Amino acid sequence: MSADAPRADVADVADDVVVGADVVAAEVGPAAAASTAPGWWQRVRTWPWWVHVLLVWAASRLLGVAAFVWTATFQRENHWTGANPSYQEFVGLLYDAGWYQQIAEGGYPSELPRDDQGLVQQNPWAFFPLFPMLVRALMTVTGGSWMVVAPTVALLLSAGAMLVVHEAVRQGAPRAVAARPGLPLATVALVCAFPTAPVLQVAYTESAALLLIASALLLLVRRQYAWAALVVVLLGFTRAVALPMAVVVVVHAAVRWWRARRGTDGETFGWRDGVGLTGLAAAAGVSGIAWPAICGWVTGVPDGYLQTQEAWRGVREVVPFSGWTYVPQFWLGDWGTPVMVAGFALTAAILLVPAAWRLGPELHAWSAAYLLYILAVIEPGSSLARFLLLAFPLGAATAGVVLRPAWARRAWFTAVLVLMLGLQVLWVRQMWEFNPGGDWPP
């Protein structure tokens, strides 16, 4: 299919999203669509797929700008900015953005800071270097300031991420796309509308991580293992999420081997495939431990990275799943356990619904492995909502829950979209207005 040709996903999702237009389901056929939709809408529908992706992305980011500007009017003077900061100050300086700025302008310390008891304090080693170093390079070339360059880089990376997310779903989930025409663009829309998606225009690493994760999955689906290995190595210097990608590689290899053994669709699995996938899995594993190893080597403290992470936790230890034994009760009291169980049940349901199983093995495996990974390694808190953004295939599963009739599919998609956009504004308003009396970052 030509990149410039009209595509079913554009027609279907555009019809689902646009309110007030003559919505036309893809199932009614092009002839009926042509007879009911206005001429200007028909022209829009014939634009290239990537234009539609960027239009969805741009509209969502404009909403993010409005939410940040509105919230900034309530902002009081704080550690990072004065009262009522500008949009650029708000998205370029607050919270973790300040740590990344410190890295870009001053690098990492050779010694870990400690308090009077010898405990490691919060320091830049908790934050990975690829994003701040990229911004630093662009600052050097352009002469721009961190406050301007960093959010701009994050914004542009998020645009690239949406394009790759679209293609990862289109090529990686053919059964799901066949069952739900328009799924790739629907996924982009739901990812852009996710409650924490405004972080994609903030000087954080979510944009870079999302771009690299989607790229790794797309390259894996395309069986371009050498390029996928390069992307996975870059991911290991962006966020601490490379290890679950190794699980995805193993699942991909197992599925290929099984299909080849059964002769499914003419599948083959030779020694070159085995070598390539072994190398890719090894790259993911090494990438997952490279930054902690570098931290230990530079600072002379082998577990310096873990000690640094402990400085951000309520209990100074990093034990898998341990945070879930005390944090929910701390925040919610007697409601902690019921809320936690309900959250786990909802997550399991999203992974187990038929729409999730229709995803390709790579996309489904990433969602499951990544969610299990973050449940194991993080201390639950406000950052958890940001981390969930990287499980983008769950957007495809959500969009594909209701398939027919067409009116029900449109109603479901519209309801989810509107709910997420409302929560997005609420998230910015509640989490990004810094209270000088508190110190818990979003």
Solvent accessible surface area in square Angstrom, and as a share of the most:
residue,aa,sasa,rsa
1,M,174,0.78
2,S,68,0.44
3,A,56,0.44
4,D,94,0.49
5,A,29,0.23
6,P,85,0.53
7,R,21,0.08
8,A,59,0.46
9,D,8,0.04
10,V,1,0.01
11,A,15,0.12
12,D,0,0.00
13,V,1,0.00
14,A,11,0.08
15,D,2,0.01
16,D,4,0.02
17,V,50,0.29
18,V,39,0.23
19,V,126,0.73
20,G,84,0.81
21,A,24,0.19
22,D,79,0.41
23,V,61,0.35
24,V,10,0.06
25,A,4,0.03
26,A,34,0.26
27,E,93,0.42
28,V,80,0.46
29,G,22,0.21
30,P,115,0.72
31,A,83,0.65
32,A,38,0.30
33,A,4,0.03
34,A,64,0.49
35,S,90,0.58
36,T,72,0.42
37,A,10,0.08
38,P,45,0.28
39,G,47,0.46
40,W,128,0.45
41,W,16,0.06
42,Q,48,0.21
43,R,155,0.57
44,V,25,0.15
45,R,27,0.10
46,T,69,0.40
47,W,106,0.37
48,P,28,0.18
49,W,32,0.11
50,W,110,0.39
51,V,33,0.19
52,H,9,0.04
53,V,0,0.00
54,L,53,0.26
55,L,86,0.43
56,V,36,0.21
57,W,34,0.12
58,A,36,0.28
59,A,64,0.49
60,S,10,0.07
61,R,8,0.03
62,L,125,0.62
63,L,56,0.28
64,G,1,0.01
65,V,49,0.28
66,A,56,0.43
67,A,4,0.03
68,F,0,0.00
69,V,69,0.40
70,W,118,0.41
71,T,0,0.00
72,A,6,0.04
73,T,79,0.46
74,F,84,0.35
75,Q,2,0.01
76,R,132,0.48
77,E,126,0.57
78,N,23,0.12
79,H,154,0.69
80,W,76,0.27
81,T,11,0.06
82,G,38,0.37
83,A,59,0.45
84,N,90,0.46
85,P,10,0.07
86,S,58,0.37
87,Y,48,0.18
88,Q,57,0.25
89,E,51,0.23
90,F,0,0.00
91,V,0,0.00
92,G,0,0.00
93,L,29,0.15
94,L,0,0.00
95,Y,9,0.04
96,D,19,0.10
97,A,0,0.00
98,G,17,0.17
99,W,57,0.20
100,Y,12,0.05
101,Q,47,0.21
102,Q,89,0.40
103,I,0,0.00
104,A,2,0.01
105,E,105,0.47
106,G,64,0.61
107,G,20,0.19
108,Y,52,0.20
109,P,43,0.27
110,S,75,0.49
111,E,134,0.60
112,L,16,0.08
113,P,55,0.35
114,R,111,0.40
115,D,53,0.28
116,D,157,0.81
117,Q,152,0.68
118,G,34,0.33
119,L,73,0.36
120,V,1,0.01
121,Q,65,0.29
122,Q,84,0.38
123,N,2,0.01
124,P,5,0.03
125,W,6,0.02
126,A,14,0.11
127,F,19,0.08
128,F,13,0.06
129,P,17,0.11
130,L,55,0.27
131,F,2,0.01
132,P,0,0.00
133,M,69,0.31
134,L,70,0.35
135,V,0,0.00
136,R,112,0.41
137,A,53,0.41
138,L,65,0.32
139,M,33,0.15
140,T,110,0.64
141,V,121,0.70
142,T,91,0.53
143,G,68,0.65
144,G,27,0.26
145,S,57,0.37
146,W,3,0.01
147,M,58,0.26
148,V,74,0.42
149,V,16,0.09
150,A,0,0.00
151,P,6,0.04
152,T,59,0.34
153,V,11,0.07
154,A,0,0.00
155,L,53,0.26
156,L,112,0.56
157,L,36,0.18
158,S,0,0.00
159,A,12,0.10
160,G,24,0.23
161,A,0,0.00
162,M,0,0.00
163,L,48,0.24
164,V,28,0.16
165,V,0,0.00
166,H,0,0.00
167,E,17,0.08
168,A,0,0.00
169,V,0,0.00
170,R,84,0.31
171,Q,51,0.22
172,G,3,0.03
173,A,0,0.00
174,P,85,0.53
175,R,153,0.56
176,A,5,0.04
177,V,33,0.19
178,A,83,0.64
179,A,25,0.20
180,R,2,0.01
181,P,31,0.20
182,G,1,0.01
183,L,2,0.01
184,P,1,0.00
185,L,4,0.02
186,A,0,0.00
187,T,0,0.00
188,V,0,0.00
189,A,5,0.04
190,L,3,0.01
191,V,7,0.04
192,C,1,0.01
193,A,2,0.01
194,F,46,0.19
195,P,27,0.17
196,T,0,0.00
197,A,0,0.00
198,P,0,0.00
199,V,0,0.00
200,L,0,0.00
201,Q,2,0.01
202,V,0,0.00
203,A,0,0.00
204,Y,3,0.01
205,T,3,0.02
206,E,0,0.00
207,S,1,0.01
208,A,8,0.06
209,A,0,0.00
210,L,0,0.00
211,L,37,0.18
212,L,20,0.10
213,I,0,0.00
214,A,0,0.00
215,S,19,0.12
216,A,2,0.02
217,L,0,0.00
218,L,15,0.07
219,L,25,0.13
220,L,2,0.01
221,V,34,0.19
222,R,112,0.41
223,R,102,0.37
224,Q,75,0.33
225,Y,23,0.09
226,A,86,0.67
227,W,159,0.56
228,A,1,0.01
229,A,23,0.18
230,L,90,0.45
231,V,18,0.11
232,V,1,0.01
233,V,59,0.34
234,L,65,0.32
235,L,0,0.00
236,G,1,0.01
237,F,49,0.20
238,T,0,0.00
239,R,27,0.10
240,A,42,0.32
241,V,7,0.04
242,A,1,0.01
243,L,68,0.34
244,P,4,0.02
245,M,2,0.01
246,A,20,0.16
247,V,74,0.42
248,V,0,0.00
249,V,3,0.02
250,V,91,0.52
251,V,47,0.27
252,H,6,0.03
253,A,23,0.18
254,A,54,0.42
255,V,37,0.21
256,R,11,0.04
257,W,121,0.43
258,W,119,0.42
259,R,97,0.36
260,A,27,0.21
261,R,165,0.60
262,R,166,0.61
263,G,49,0.47
264,T,50,0.29
265,D,144,0.75
266,G,63,0.61
267,E,23,0.10
268,T,95,0.55
269,F,60,0.25
270,G,38,0.36
271,W,179,0.63
272,R,177,0.64
273,D,32,0.17
274,G,24,0.23
275,V,95,0.54
276,G,24,0.23
277,L,7,0.03
278,T,94,0.55
279,G,38,0.37
280,L,3,0.02
281,A,28,0.21
282,A,55,0.43
283,A,19,0.15
284,A,0,0.00
285,G,25,0.24
286,V,96,0.55
287,S,4,0.03
288,G,19,0.18
289,I,102,0.52
290,A,19,0.14
291,W,11,0.04
292,P,38,0.24
293,A,62,0.48
294,I,59,0.30
295,C,0,0.00
296,G,8,0.08
297,W,206,0.72
298,V,60,0.34
299,T,19,0.11
300,G,61,0.58
301,V,30,0.17
302,P,121,0.76
303,D,67,0.35
304,G,0,0.00
305,Y,21,0.08
306,L,87,0.43
307,Q,42,0.19
308,T,0,0.00
309,Q,50,0.22
310,E,35,0.16
311,A,17,0.13
312,W,58,0.21
313,R,27,0.10
314,G,63,0.61
315,V,62,0.36
316,R,89,0.32
317,E,75,0.34
318,V,49,0.28
319,V,70,0.40
320,P,88,0.55
321,F,94,0.39
322,S,21,0.13
323,G,1,0.01
324,W,31,0.11
325,T,103,0.60
326,Y,60,0.23
327,V,11,0.06
328,P,13,0.08
329,Q,68,0.30
330,F,157,0.66
331,W,138,0.49
332,L,82,0.41
333,G,37,0.36
334,D,142,0.74
335,W,180,0.63
336,G,0,0.00
337,T,66,0.38
338,P,70,0.44
339,V,73,0.42
340,M,38,0.17
341,V,85,0.49
342,A,62,0.48
343,G,34,0.33
344,F,76,0.32
345,A,60,0.46
346,L,117,0.58
347,T,40,0.23
348,A,42,0.32
349,A,47,0.36
350,I,49,0.25
351,L,26,0.13
352,L,111,0.55
353,V,41,0.24
354,P,93,0.58
355,A,5,0.04
356,A,1,0.01
357,W,144,0.51
358,R,42,0.15
359,L,8,0.04
360,G,7,0.07
361,P,37,0.23
362,E,13,0.06
363,L,0,0.00
364,H,21,0.10
365,A,14,0.11
366,W,0,0.00
367,S,1,0.01
368,A,43,0.33
369,A,14,0.11
370,Y,0,0.00
371,L,7,0.03
372,L,107,0.53
373,Y,44,0.17
374,I,6,0.03
375,L,37,0.18
376,A,17,0.14
377,V,59,0.34
378,I,24,0.12
379,E,25,0.11
380,P,9,0.06
381,G,25,0.24
382,S,27,0.17
383,S,30,0.19
384,L,37,0.18
385,A,36,0.28
386,R,13,0.05
387,F,36,0.15
388,L,60,0.30
389,L,5,0.02
390,L,0,0.00
391,A,3,0.02
392,F,3,0.01
393,P,0,0.00
394,L,27,0.13
395,G,11,0.11
396,A,1,0.01
397,A,0,0.00
398,T,26,0.15
399,A,1,0.01
400,G,4,0.03
401,V,67,0.38
402,V,38,0.22
403,L,32,0.16
404,R,168,0.61
405,P,71,0.44
406,A,25,0.19
407,W,169,0.59
408,A,19,0.15
409,R,1,0.00
410,R,49,0.18
411,A,53,0.41
412,W,86,0.30
413,F,1,0.00
414,T,39,0.23
415,A,60,0.47
416,V,18,0.10
417,L,20,0.10
418,V,94,0.54
419,L,114,0.57
420,M,32,0.14
421,L,53,0.26
422,G,43,0.42
423,L,71,0.35
424,Q,1,0.00
425,V,45,0.26
426,L,93,0.46
427,W,24,0.08
428,V,0,0.00
429,R,49,0.18
430,Q,114,0.51
431,M,53,0.24
432,W,0,0.00
433,E,47,0.21
434,F,22,0.09
435,N,85,0.43
436,P,68,0.43
437,G,76,0.73
438,G,34,0.32
439,D,128,0.66
440,W,112,0.39
441,P,34,0.22
442,P,2,0.01
